[in-house]
């Protein structure tokens, strides 16, 4: 029962990393393409808009919940976009691949069941998989910033 509670707490914490963390625009990260960044106590998320009209959402961070430490360094989502991310305006994007939450859940459950107190997760453990269907979504860049999943990203 204790491992089950720990697993649920870790899953909740992972969800928070990708949904409800506050972000700021400190320290720069060098990448190709146009990069927007969100930094919180748990780590950094970046969205890179490449010249070939593809984008990548990357997560890099660490957090501890009930004594269990999760370190993430992986591409969370990829896809295509239209629009000009270098200036204010609308960007339309369509997801092509993402980390399966079922796969991530299984990786975390296996670590908890094995009695581990920490785990590092990369795309080796949680690979990007093709989405079965995806609708086009729109984000609006204003003042060099946009909001995605309640997180504010700032142009670098």
N, C-alpha and C positions, 0 to 999 in steps of 0.2 A: 504494500500500500504506500509506503514511504517513497519508493522509486516512482510509483505512478504520480504522486503529488509533485515530486521533483520534476518529472517529465512535463507535466502540465504547466508548471511554473516556467520552465525553460521555453516551452512553446509560446506561452504568452509573451515572454520577454523578446523572443525572436520576432513575433508579430509587431511588437512595439517599435523595434528597430526600423521596420519598413512602413510604419503607419503614423505613429504619434510622437515622434521625437522633434524637439525644437532644434532649429539649425541656425548657424551663423556663417559668415563668409571669411573666417580667418584662414591663415596659411595657404599658400598657392600650391597647386599640383600641376606638373607639366604633362600634357597629353597632346596628341594630334587632334585636329578638328576643333570645334568650339565646345568648351567645357563649362558646365554649370555645376556648382558644388553646394552641398548641404552638410554642415558639420554639427555634431551633437556630442554629448558626453560619451555616447556609445560608439562613435566613430564617424566615418565619412561616407556619403553617397555621392557619386558623380554621375552626370548624364553627359555623354560625349556625342555631339552631332558631327558625324564624319562628312567629308566632302562628297562621298559617293551616295549620300542621302540615306545612310544607315545610322542608327543610334545604338548606344550601349549604356545600360544602367549598371553601375558597379558599386558594390558594398564592401567596405573595409572597416572593421571595428571589432570591439570586444566588449562583453558585459558579463556580469556574474549575477546569478539568481539562485538563492538558497544554496550557496556554496558550489554551484556548478557554473563553470566558465565556458562561454561559447565565443570563439573567435571566427569571424567571417572575413574572407577575402575572395570574393567571387563576382562574376558577372551575373546579375540577377535577372536581367531582361535584355533582349535585343529586338530590333525591328527596323522599319523604314519610316521616313518622314518626308513631308513637303513643307515648304516655307523657308524663311531665312532666319536661322537662330542667332545671327550676328546682330540683329536689330529688333526693336519692339514690334510686336505684331503676333499673329496667330501661327502656330505650328500644328499641323495635323500629323498624327503618328499612328502607326499600326504595329502591334506586337507580333513578332514572328516566333520567338522562342522565349522561354522563361524557366526558372528553376521550379520544379514541381514541388508544391508544398507537401505532397504525400511522400516524396523521396526525402525531403528535408526532415519530415516527421520521423521517418524510419531510421535515418542516420542518428538523430538525437535519441530516439528510443533505444537503439542498439547500444549507444554509449552509456546511457543511464542504466540499462539492464546489466552491462558489463561492469558496473560499479565505478566508472570513470568519474573524475571530478572536473575534467575539462575536455574540450574537443575543438579542433580547428577544422573548419569546413571551407573547402575550395570547390571549384567546378569538377574536380576529380570525384569528390564524394557526392556532390549534388550538381550533376551536369545540366546544361540547358537542354530543354526538349521542345520540339515544335508544338505550338498551340494548335488545337483542332480547329478553332475559328476565332477570329478577332475582328472587332469593330474598330473603325477609325475613331480616334479620340482627338480632342483639341485642347491645347494649352495656350495661354496668352502670356507673352513676354511683355513686361512693362517695367521700365526703369532698370533693365538688365536683370530682372528677376522673374521667376514664375513659381507657382505652387503646384506640386504633384503629391497626391495622397497626403494632404495636409502638411507637407514639408515645404519650406521655402528654399529654392535653389537660386544662387547668385552666379552671374557670369564671371568667369575668371580671366 
